[in-house]
Amino acid sequence: MAGQCQKKVEKFQTEEEVAVRLAKYTADLSAKFVKERGAFTVVLSGGSLIYTLRKLAEEPYKFMVEWEKWHVFWVDERVVKRDHADSNYKLALEGLLCKVPIPPGQVYAINDTLSAEGAAEDYETCLKHLVERNVIATSKATGFPKFDLMLLGMGPDGHLASLFPGHSLCNEKTKWVTHITDSPKPPPERITFTFPVINSAAYNAMVVTGDDKADAVQRALGNSQHPDTLPVQSLAAEDELTWFLDQGAASKL
Ligand SMILES: O=C1O[C@H](COP(=O)(O)O)[C@@H](O)[C@H](O)[C@H]1O
C-alpha cells in the first residue's frame, strides 16, 4: 500500500507559515467531509503538532468550521492520567479542544484507569463500535478503519505515533491499536495506532518543523542511501499524504 497514494510536499519559510497553511488545510477537509458524510473524523498526535494547529482556534476558522460534526481521536497516547503533564489528551485539550465547541461525547480519550494493554484493547473496541455505526468509515481496499484526516508529527529519530525505529510494533499487521511498555522516549507505556490503520486514512498530514528533524526528513524525502528504514518512511495514505515543512525541517532536502 505504501507508495500508491498521492504524495505532496509543501515547504514554508517559518513555523508560523506552516501553522497558517495547516489551519486552512484542516478547515477545507472538514468542510469536504462534513458535506460528503455528515461527520469529520480527525486523529491528533501529541508533541509539537498541537502548537502548530493553534490557528484553527482563531478567526476565521473558530467560527467557520462545523465543530459539532468533529469526532476526535489520538494516534497515540501515553498511559498516564488525563491531567498528567505527559498526556497527549491534556495537551490537545489545552491547546485546541477547550477553545472550540466539539461535543465532549465526540472526543475519544483513552481509558486512563487501565494498563497499557487494557487501554489499547479498550480503544480498539471503541473504534470498532464507531465503525459499526459508520461514524468512522471503512477502507474498501484494506478493511481497516478509514479516518478522514490524521494530523501527524515526527520525532527527530523518525518515529511517528509511538512507532519507534527498530521496534517490532512497526511490523504489526492485524491489530488496530497496540501498546508499548518500553518506549525509548519517556514515558515508557503508551498505546498507538498501527501502520495498517494509519496508512488506511483518507488524508495524512505529516507536520514537521525545526532543524533537529532535518536528518530524518532527508531520509524520508531525499536521496538517502541509508541502509535502515525509519518508521516515517513507511507512512502512506489511502488518498493523499502531505508533508508540511518549515525551512529548518527542509534544510537538508
Ligand atoms: O512522543 C511523541 O512524539 C511525537 C513527536 O513529537 P514532537 O514534539 O517531536 O513533534 C508525537 O507525534 C507523538 O504523538 C508523541 O506521543
The ligand as an SDF file (V2000), in Angstrom:
LIG
                    3D

 16 16  0  0  0  0  0  0  0  0999 V2000
    6.0560   11.1850   21.8200 O   0  0  0  0  0  0  0  0  0  0  0  0
    5.5370   11.6680   20.8310 C   0  0  0  0  0  0  0  0  0  0  0  0
    6.3320   12.2580   19.8870 O   0  0  0  0  0  0  0  0  0  0  0  0
    5.8900   12.5440   18.5680 C   0  0  0  0  0  0  0  0  0  0  0  0
    6.7460   13.6810   18.0290 C   0  0  0  0  0  0  0  0  0  0  0  0
    6.6690   14.7890   18.9260 O   0  0  0  0  0  0  0  0  0  0  0  0
    7.3610   16.1880   18.6080 P   0  0  0  0  0  0  0  0  0  0  0  0
    7.2020   17.0070   19.8620 O   0  0  0  0  0  0  0  0  0  0  0  0
    8.8040   15.9160   18.2660 O   0  0  0  0  0  0  0  0  0  0  0  0
    6.6270   16.8000   17.4550 O   0  0  0  0  0  0  0  0  0  0  0  0
    4.3970   12.8480   18.5300 C   0  0  0  0  0  0  0  0  0  0  0  0
    3.9600   12.9660   17.1960 O   0  0  0  0  0  0  0  0  0  0  0  0
    3.6470   11.7520   19.2740 C   0  0  0  0  0  0  0  0  0  0  0  0
    2.2510   11.9210   19.1860 O   0  0  0  0  0  0  0  0  0  0  0  0
    4.0770   11.7970   20.7240 C   0  0  0  0  0  0  0  0  0  0  0  0
    3.4050   10.8500   21.5340 O   0  0  0  0  0  0  0  0  0  0  0  0
  1  2  2  0
  2  3  1  0
  2 15  1  0
  3  4  1  0
  4  5  1  0
  4 11  1  0
  5  6  1  0
  6  7  1  0
  7  8  2  0
  7  9  1  0
  7 10  1  0
 11 12  1  0
 11 13  1  0
 13 14  1  0
 13 15  1  0
 15 16  1  0
M  END
$$$$
